[in-house]
Structures are given as C-alpha cells and as structure tokens.
Amino acid sequence: MNGDPWFQGLFADRVGGANYGKGTEIYKFEKIKRAKRAVMSDHPERTLLDFGIGENDDMADLLVRDVAKREIDKLENRGYADNGIAAFKEAAAGFMKKVFGVTLNAETEVLHAIGSKPALAMLPAAFINPGDVTLMTVPGYPVAGTHTKYYGGKVHELPLREENGFYPDLDGIPAEVRKKAKLLVINYPNSPTGAVATREFYKRVIEFAQANQIIIIQDAAHILLSYGDPPLSFLQMDGAKEVGVEIHSMSKGFNMIGWRMAFVAGHPKIVQAYADVKDNSDSGQFMAIQQAAKAALDHPEIGERTRAKYHRRLKKLVDVLNRVGFQAKMPGGTYFLYVKAPTGCGDLSFKNAEDASQFLINQQSVICVPWDNAGPYLRFSVTYLAKDENEEDALMTETANRLGKLPMRF
Ligand SMILES: Cc1ncc(COP(=O)(O)O)c(C=O)c1O
C-alpha cells in the first residue's frame, strides 16, 4: 500500500500483522497528553494541577547515590552481570527477613530483575503454551497479560470491584477457565485501587492455587507504601512459597524508578525457570546499580521516609476531594487515590470516567487518570512536584478552589 515499507506484510499478528502502525485508536494516556497540551495553550495563565503522574517525584536517597558513584569507578563492575551478583541476592533475602520475617535461600529463591516490568513480561514465557489462560485483575498493570497473548495464550479478566473490597471473585471463575488457567497475577497493595491484601484473602488465594493447580504471581511493587497495618508479604503466608512467587520493586518505596531494579522471590523451581528465560533475554543490571540497590535494601528505613511522605500527601488530598463532593477514603497502600468519577457537572452528563477526566482537564487544568474497566473511577496520584509542605498546602488550596467551582454530581 501507498507509503508502506516493503516489509509491512511481515509484521507478526501479535503486534497487528499487516495493519501494524495503522490503528486509529487513541490510548488514554495519549488523550490526556493532547488535552494537557491544548489547555496549556488555551489557558497559559493557569498552572496545571497534575495528579496524573504515576512516578515518584524524588530521587534516590543520598546513601544510595553515593554507593552508585563509588561503584561506577570499580573495574570489577564493568562486565556482564548475567543473573545477578550474590551480594544483591543476599541483601534481598536479608530485606525480606528484616521487614517481613520471611526466610529465603538467597542462592535459589531470589533473583534480580531489571525492574518488575521485565519480570512480569518474562514469567509467562516459562508457563504459557498456546491456549493456556492467565487470570489478570482489572484495572491493573497489564504486562503479564500482554506477554501471555504474545505466546498464544488468553487472558481472563477478573474485575476488582469496590463492593468486594477490590479483591477478585475467585469462586466466580468458570470451571472451564480454571481448567485452562496456569497463572493468576495479583497485585497488592493494588494499583490503582489502593487496596491492601489481608491474611484471609491470601489464604483463599493459596487454597485456590492448590485446588486448581494454578501458579500465583503476586506483584508487590508498592509494598513499602502500606498504610495502617505493617506491610504484608504474600510469602509470609504458610504455603505461599509452594504455589508461587512475589515480585518486589526498588522503584516506588526507594525512589529508584529509573534505576531498574527488582527481584523475584519464592518457589525455587519458578525462580529457576524465570532465570532461564531471563538469561536468554538480558545480561543483568549493571553491577554498580545492583550494589546501590543492595545498599538500599540494607536500609529499609529509607522506604519508611517515602511512605511517611506519601501518607501525609494522601491524607491532604482525601480531605480536599471530600470537600468538593468526591467520596474519597485513605487507601491501604500505593500513592494513588481511586475515587468514583462524577456522573456530571451542571447540565452536562459524563458517559464514563474518561469523559469526566477530559472535562476536569479542559475546565480547570486538573489532571487525573480515568479507569473504566470495573466502573467509572478516577485515579489521583500524590507524586506531584512540591519542594516542601508549604508548596504542598498551596497546591491543595488551589485544587480545592478550582474543583469547588464546578457543580459536580456524583
Ligand atoms: C502494579 C505495578 N507493577 C509493576 C510496575 C513496574 O514497576 P518497575 O519500575 O519495578 O518495573 C508498576 C509501575 O508503575 C506498577 O504500578
């Protein structure tokens, strides 16, 4: 076709086949970007109140950065790291013991990842044959599902509804789906709902895994941002290590998003299979960064500071959103507030959360992320840039003023 490269017909079906790159669908983050650009040009006098950012606003702790600076200059760190250095694996096992009381064999039950995203991308390669099913909660982080489909597998979605405490309805999964399912991917503290797991929930998950022979992948990316009760690791539960793995990320709790470090921990045979896929996909994270991540894991109190900051910010935002009509509650974890979207404003009715979020951007330059796959909800993130508490408070006052002007209906 006109303008197509000679290889247009060669693209694999998994990325769209011969139609690759021709889709007209605009994804929600692109829609937000476009609306942001438009409102900045229409209202240059109005600063953006950006609650749409899903990344930490601080850099890594000085202690961690100092270790990285030193380690970069060491000759022994120059090469391929393959499946990771022992010092990091031992630090990860030590962290799991110190923070969660979980005992892991550093040699066989822990392995690093270049962020939890690639770990979630690689695990389906070890288990999914064409026709197999991965059970994925929605709304959620879709990477393991995308890769399941790349391997010819299918995704069965489990909606997280408020009335179920944002837990999936495992009993409601049809028998024929359970038979074909090999993986159940869960994520607690949950992004974006902010729900945290209870022991009772994890117990049910383990029973479900045993009864149906399904492997559990628990994504603990936000675990250090747990409020209320101390953070709960899936691996603290009896039988958890028998049925799966938990993935821990350095990104959120340690402000190390761009450093790309995480680890997979749990059943040694699953860790080994992940290691084999990984060995054929990358050559490990730069050893200087692994050493810096080791230093962070040796100091879990760094995570405590991150937690305290986002806890403070979330409390302020809950208060502001409730003052303007939302029904916001402190989440159990994460740096997100997940609230029911308004159904309209004045004479206007919103079709869904996406409609509502576009309205808030256009009318008041307030940015948040809409989710519509288990009811219409908006996600407000407290990772906005503010250099001190005065700036935070000024931003909250401005948010209350702008949203307070809108006669929203809920
Ligand atoms: C639930 C969840 N899992 C995984 C990730 C990926 O994190 P990482 O930086 O460790 O790849 C994110 C990042 O936003 C996330 O929210």
The ligand as an ORCA input file, in Angstrom:
! r2SCAN-3c Opt
* xyz 0 1
  C       1.486     -2.509     39.890
  C       2.786     -2.250     39.229
  N       3.578     -3.275     38.919
  C       4.757     -3.098     38.324
  C       5.187     -1.842     37.978
  C       6.508     -1.708     37.281
  O       7.466     -1.287     38.185
  P       9.023     -1.373     37.894
  O       9.513      0.027     37.920
  O       9.594     -2.206     39.016
  O       9.204     -2.021     36.576
  C       4.399     -0.740     38.263
  C       4.830      0.605     37.862
  O       4.105      1.524     37.707
  C       3.163     -0.947     38.911
  O       2.366      0.074     39.235
*
